């Protein structure tokens, strides 16, 4: 297998101190490759970047309308959130409205991603629970869909449960991939995770933004979720998160979603493109840098937004005294 190219390097003084290999694909909504690097047909697990697609049945089933979900809640269904107070309270209120409780969540217990939120739990002498898990919004979406359709709740993560069958169907249509069952893994939160190539993932993101090639119901669902994501960027991540900062900066022009182990996806409806990338070593700093550079190049942002996004994407390296000692930089022009 040929190595993927070096995409991002970190310097310290005159030397390159570390580098990150990876692959990326920018695909239009007809499946044409706008640009690419590395092996975009090798299977990867998109991890939490898949949440944008896993949330589609929540709307298509009628559950979102039945429970009168707001854009705040719909964004949370797609989120890898910090576990801050607003995230947790929104999940708890949503569960209560659906006649459910935190005990129904099968994502496992996890301390909040946010350091401040973790500290507050310690001060309050509260043990982290499933509601603090960064995937609790996705799981609440799964559960409330099952509750609305009167399906069994305890096994909603099983691969053959109707909840997961609907997810697989949505993934198959949007990615145009067969999703062979032998490529199924288990995500950190316990949900099935499907192996797929960056090519199909980027195509799904492009279709998400325009609805091309999707059924009328699915087109409405993608449009509704996209609106929720770009209008509620805090719910997707939270305080200090790169994804939240970028979407606050760019408004409704684009949506992005990170996944564990160096995955990032982007949707740029006006340009009819989707973006998917994977950093081989799983490094988030390189994934953020590459996503930022690809957005600057292909989303055609105004000069002010591009300048700010470049600052966010290619941060300087500082020592403990605050002195700049290195850089984050791409290995070649995008």
C-alpha positions as CSV (number, residue, x, y, z in Angstrom):
1,X,0.0,0.0,0.0
2,X,1.4,3.4,-1.0
3,X,1.8,5.9,1.8
4,X,-0.5,8.9,1.8
5,X,1.3,12.2,1.3
6,X,2.5,14.5,4.1
7,X,-0.2,17.2,4.3
8,X,0.8,19.2,7.4
9,X,4.1,19.7,9.1
10,X,5.0,21.3,12.5
11,X,8.2,23.3,12.6
12,X,10.3,24.4,15.6
13,X,12.9,27.0,14.6
14,X,14.6,26.0,11.3
15,X,13.6,22.3,11.5
16,X,10.5,20.3,10.7
17,X,9.7,18.7,14.1
18,X,6.8,16.5,13.1
19,X,4.5,15.8,10.2
20,X,1.1,14.3,9.4
21,X,0.2,12.1,6.5
22,X,-3.4,11.8,5.2
23,X,-5.9,11.9,2.4
24,X,-8.7,14.2,1.4
25,X,-11.4,14.5,-1.2
26,X,-13.5,17.4,-2.5
27,X,-16.4,16.0,-4.5
28,X,-19.3,17.8,-6.2
29,X,-22.9,16.6,-5.8
30,X,-22.7,14.6,-9.1
31,X,-19.7,12.6,-7.9
32,X,-17.0,14.5,-9.8
33,X,-13.7,14.9,-8.0
34,X,-12.8,18.6,-7.7
35,X,-9.5,17.8,-6.0
36,X,-8.0,15.0,-4.0
37,X,-4.8,13.8,-2.3
38,X,-3.8,10.3,-1.1
39,X,-6.0,7.2,-1.2
40,X,-9.6,8.3,-1.2
41,X,-10.9,4.8,-1.9
42,X,-9.4,3.1,1.2
43,X,-12.0,2.3,3.8
44,X,-12.0,4.4,7.0
45,X,-14.3,4.8,9.9
46,X,-15.8,8.3,9.8
47,X,-16.5,8.1,13.5
48,X,-18.5,11.1,14.8
49,X,-18.4,12.8,11.4
50,X,-21.1,10.3,10.5
51,X,-23.6,11.9,13.0
52,X,-24.8,14.3,10.3
53,X,-26.1,11.3,8.4
54,X,-27.2,9.2,11.4
55,X,-29.6,11.9,12.4
56,X,-31.6,11.8,9.1
57,X,-34.1,9.2,10.3
58,X,-35.0,11.4,13.3
59,X,-36.7,13.8,10.9
60,X,-37.7,11.3,8.1
61,X,-39.6,9.1,10.6
62,X,-41.7,12.0,11.8
63,X,-40.2,11.8,15.3
64,X,-38.7,15.3,15.2
65,X,-42.1,16.8,14.4
66,X,-43.9,14.6,16.9
67,X,-41.6,15.7,19.7
68,X,-41.6,19.3,18.4
69,X,-37.8,19.4,18.3
70,X,-36.2,22.8,18.0
71,X,-33.0,23.6,15.9
72,X,-31.1,23.5,19.2
73,X,-32.1,19.9,19.7
74,X,-31.6,18.9,16.1
75,X,-28.1,20.3,16.2
76,X,-27.5,18.4,19.4
77,X,-28.5,15.2,17.6
78,X,-25.5,15.8,15.2
79,X,-23.1,16.9,17.9
80,X,-19.9,15.8,19.7
81,X,-20.6,18.3,22.4
82,X,-18.5,19.5,25.3
83,X,-20.9,18.4,28.0
84,X,-21.5,22.0,29.1
85,X,-24.6,23.0,31.1
86,X,-26.6,23.9,28.0
87,X,-25.8,20.7,26.3
88,X,-26.7,18.6,29.3
89,X,-29.9,20.4,30.2
90,X,-31.1,20.2,26.6
91,X,-30.6,16.5,26.5
92,X,-32.4,16.0,29.9
93,X,-35.3,18.2,28.8
94,X,-35.6,16.4,25.5
95,X,-35.6,13.0,27.2
96,X,-38.2,14.0,29.7
97,X,-40.5,15.3,27.0
98,X,-40.3,12.0,25.2
99,X,-41.1,10.1,28.5
100,X,-37.5,8.8,28.7
101,X,-34.6,9.3,31.2
102,X,-30.9,9.3,31.3
103,X,-31.0,5.6,32.2
104,X,-32.2,4.7,28.7
105,X,-29.0,6.1,27.1
106,X,-26.6,3.3,26.2
107,X,-23.6,5.5,25.2
108,X,-21.9,4.9,28.5
109,X,-20.7,7.4,31.1
110,X,-18.1,10.0,30.2
111,X,-16.7,13.1,31.9
112,X,-17.5,16.3,29.9
113,X,-15.0,17.2,27.2
114,X,-14.9,20.7,28.6
115,X,-12.3,21.2,31.4
116,X,-14.6,23.8,33.0
117,X,-17.6,21.5,32.9
118,X,-15.5,18.7,34.5
119,X,-14.3,21.0,37.2
120,X,-17.9,22.1,38.0
121,X,-19.0,18.5,38.4
122,X,-16.2,18.0,40.9
123,X,-17.2,21.1,42.8
124,X,-20.9,20.0,42.8
125,X,-19.9,16.4,43.8
126,X,-21.7,15.0,40.7
127,X,-20.5,11.8,39.1
128,X,-20.4,12.0,35.2
129,X,-23.1,10.0,33.6
130,X,-24.3,9.1,30.1
131,X,-25.9,12.6,29.6
132,X,-22.4,14.1,29.8
133,X,-21.1,11.9,27.0
134,X,-20.3,13.8,23.9
135,X,-22.6,11.5,21.9
136,X,-25.7,11.8,24.2
137,X,-27.5,14.0,21.7
138,X,-27.2,11.4,18.9
139,X,-28.4,8.6,21.3
140,X,-31.3,10.7,22.4
141,X,-32.2,11.1,18.7
142,X,-32.0,7.3,18.3
143,X,-34.1,6.7,21.4
144,X,-36.9,9.2,20.6
145,X,-37.2,7.9,17.1
146,X,-37.7,4.4,18.5
147,X,-40.1,5.7,21.2
148,X,-42.2,7.5,18.5
149,X,-42.4,4.3,16.4
150,X,-43.1,2.1,19.4
151,X,-39.9,0.0,18.8
152,X,-37.9,-1.7,21.6
153,X,-35.7,0.7,23.5
154,X,-33.1,-1.5,25.4
155,X,-31.4,-2.8,22.2
156,X,-31.6,0.3,20.0
157,X,-27.8,0.0,19.2
158,X,-28.1,-3.5,17.8
159,X,-27.2,-3.7,14.1
160,X,-30.5,-5.3,13.2
161,X,-32.6,-3.0,15.3
162,X,-35.0,-0.8,13.1
163,X,-33.1,2.4,14.3
164,X,-29.8,1.1,12.9
165,X,-31.4,-0.4,9.8
166,X,-32.8,3.1,8.9
167,X,-29.4,4.6,9.5
168,X,-27.7,2.1,7.2
169,X,-30.3,2.8,4.5
170,X,-29.6,6.6,4.8
171,X,-25.9,6.0,4.6
172,X,-26.2,3.7,1.6
173,X,-28.2,6.2,-0.4
174,X,-26.2,9.3,0.4
175,X,-22.8,7.7,-0.1
176,X,-23.7,5.5,-3.0
177,X,-21.7,2.8,-1.3
178,X,-22.8,-0.8,-0.6
179,X,-21.7,-0.8,3.0
180,X,-20.8,-4.5,3.2
181,X,-21.8,-5.7,6.6
182,X,-18.2,-7.1,7.1
183,X,-16.9,-3.5,7.4
184,X,-19.0,-2.7,10.5
185,X,-17.2,-1.7,13.7
186,X,-18.4,-0.4,17.0
187,X,-17.9,3.3,17.8
188,X,-16.7,4.6,21.1
189,X,-20.3,5.2,22.2
190,X,-21.4,1.7,21.2
191,X,-23.2,2.6,18.0
192,X,-22.5,0.6,14.8
193,X,-19.9,2.4,12.6
194,X,-19.6,1.6,8.9
195,X,-16.3,1.6,7.0
196,X,-16.5,3.7,3.9
197,X,-14.1,5.5,1.5
198,X,-13.5,9.3,1.7
199,X,-14.9,9.4,-1.9
200,X,-18.4,8.3,-0.8
201,X,-18.3,10.4,2.4
202,X,-17.5,13.5,0.5
203,X,-20.2,12.8,-2.0
204,X,-22.7,12.4,0.9
205,X,-21.6,15.8,2.2
206,X,-22.1,17.4,-1.2
207,X,-25.6,15.9,-1.5
208,X,-26.4,17.0,2.0
209,X,-25.9,20.6,1.0
210,X,-27.9,20.5,-2.3
211,X,-30.2,17.4,-2.1
212,X,-29.0,16.2,-5.4
213,X,-29.8,12.5,-6.0
214,X,-31.8,12.2,-2.8
215,X,-35.5,11.5,-2.3
216,X,-37.8,14.4,-1.6
217,X,-38.1,13.4,2.1
218,X,-34.4,13.0,2.5
219,X,-33.7,16.4,0.8
220,X,-36.0,18.1,3.3
221,X,-34.3,16.3,6.2
222,X,-30.8,17.3,5.1
223,X,-31.9,20.9,4.6
224,X,-33.5,21.0,8.0
225,X,-30.5,19.6,9.8
226,X,-28.1,21.8,7.9
227,X,-30.1,24.8,9.0
228,X,-30.0,23.6,12.6
229,X,-26.2,23.1,12.5
230,X,-25.3,26.5,11.1
231,X,-27.7,28.4,13.3
232,X,-26.7,26.5,16.5
233,X,-22.9,26.0,16.2
234,X,-22.4,26.0,20.0
235,X,-24.5,22.9,20.3
236,X,-22.3,21.0,17.8
237,X,-19.2,21.4,19.9
238,X,-19.1,24.2,22.5
239,X,-16.8,26.7,24.1
240,X,-13.3,26.8,22.6
241,X,-14.0,24.2,20.0
242,X,-12.6,24.7,16.5
243,X,-15.7,23.6,14.7
244,X,-17.9,26.0,16.7
245,X,-15.5,28.9,16.0
246,X,-15.4,28.3,12.3
247,X,-19.2,28.1,11.9
248,X,-19.7,31.2,14.0
249,X,-17.2,32.9,11.7
250,X,-18.7,31.7,8.4
251,X,-22.4,32.0,9.3
252,X,-24.7,29.9,7.1
253,X,-22.2,29.5,4.3
254,X,-20.9,26.1,5.4
255,X,-21.2,23.3,8.0
256,X,-18.4,21.1,9.3
257,X,-18.2,18.1,11.6
258,X,-15.3,16.4,13.2
259,X,-14.8,12.7,13.9
260,X,-12.4,11.0,16.2
261,X,-9.0,9.8,14.9
262,X,-8.3,12.7,12.5
263,X,-11.6,12.7,10.4
264,X,-13.3,15.9,9.3
265,X,-16.2,16.6,6.9
266,X,-17.5,19.8,5.3
267,X,-20.6,20.9,3.4
268,X,-20.5,24.0,1.1
269,X,-24.0,24.2,-0.5
270,X,-23.3,27.3,-2.7
271,X,-20.4,25.5,-4.3
272,X,-22.2,22.2,-4.5
273,X,-19.3,20.4,-2.9
274,X,-18.6,18.1,0.0
275,X,-15.2,17.6,1.7
276,X,-13.9,14.6,3.6
277,X,-10.5,14.0,5.0
278,X,-8.6,11.6,7.3
279,X,-5.2,12.2,9.0
280,X,-3.4,8.8,9.2
281,X,-2.1,9.3,12.7
282,X,-5.4,10.5,14.1
283,X,-4.1,14.0,14.8
284,X,-6.9,16.6,15.3
285,X,-4.5,19.6,14.8
286,X,-3.7,18.4,11.3
287,X,-7.3,17.6,10.5
288,X,-8.4,21.1,11.6
289,X,-5.5,22.7,9.6
290,X,-6.4,20.7,6.4
291,X,-10.1,21.4,6.7
292,X,-9.5,25.1,7.2
293,X,-7.2,25.3,4.1
294,X,-9.6,23.4,2.0
295,X,-12.5,25.7,3.0
296,X,-10.3,28.8,2.3
297,X,-9.5,27.4,-1.2
298,X,-12.9,26.0,-2.2
299,X,-15.6,27.7,-0.2
300,X,-14.7,31.1,-1.7
301,X,-15.1,33.0,1.6
302,X,-14.5,36.8,1.7
303,X,-11.0,38.0,2.5
304,X,-11.8,38.8,6.1
305,X,-13.2,35.4,6.8
306,X,-10.4,33.7,5.0
307,X,-7.8,35.6,7.0
308,X,-9.4,34.7,10.3
309,X,-9.9,31.1,9.2
310,X,-6.2,30.8,8.3
311,X,-5.3,32.1,11.8
312,X,-7.5,29.4,13.3
313,X,-6.2,26.7,11.0
314,X,-2.4,27.3,11.0
315,X,-1.6,28.4,14.6
316,X,1.9,29.4,15.6
317,X,3.8,27.2,18.1
318,X,4.6,29.0,21.4
319,X,6.8,28.1,24.3
320,X,5.9,28.4,28.0
321,X,6.8,32.1,28.0
322,X,4.5,32.9,25.2
323,X,7.3,33.3,22.6
324,X,6.6,32.1,19.1
325,X,9.0,29.2,18.3
326,X,7.4,27.4,15.4
327,X,4.7,27.1,12.8
328,X,1.9,24.9,11.5
329,X,2.1,24.8,7.7
330,X,0.9,22.8,4.7
331,X,3.5,20.8,2.8
332,X,2.2,22.0,-0.6
333,X,-0.4,24.3,-2.1
334,X,-4.0,23.1,-1.9
